[in-house]
Amino acid sequence: MSFLKKLFGGGGSAKASEPASEIYEGFKITPTPQREGTQFRISARIEKEVDGTVKSHTLIRADTLGDLEGANEASISKAKQVIDEQGDRIFR
């Protein structure tokens, strides 16, 4: 039975935790870098409650970095830049 659990994802390994989110100017930024071979593409989810509804925008950049931590930091930085430039218009 243990073989089947491992085969179908029920093994004892813990799931990797989601990177820490950051609140910036009322927006919640969650870095979501995407692995592409040995690189990580800059990506982040930007969320904000607008008129009682949580709006979400996925930011994906062409930039790639070689390490996950650097990609997380760059993803947050790029998301902040987009928020500064567009504000709530990001959800239109």
Sequence and secondary structure as in RCSB ss.txt:
>XXXX:A:sequence
MSFLKKLFGGGGSAKASEPASEIYEGFKITPTPQREGTQFRISARIEKEVDGTVKSHTLIRADTLGDLEGANEAS
ISKAKQVIDEQGDRIFR
>XXXX:A:secstr
 HHHHHHTT SS         EEETTEEEEE  EEETTEEEEEEEEEEEETTEEEEEEEEEEEEESSHHHHHHHH
HHHHHHHHHHHGGGGG 
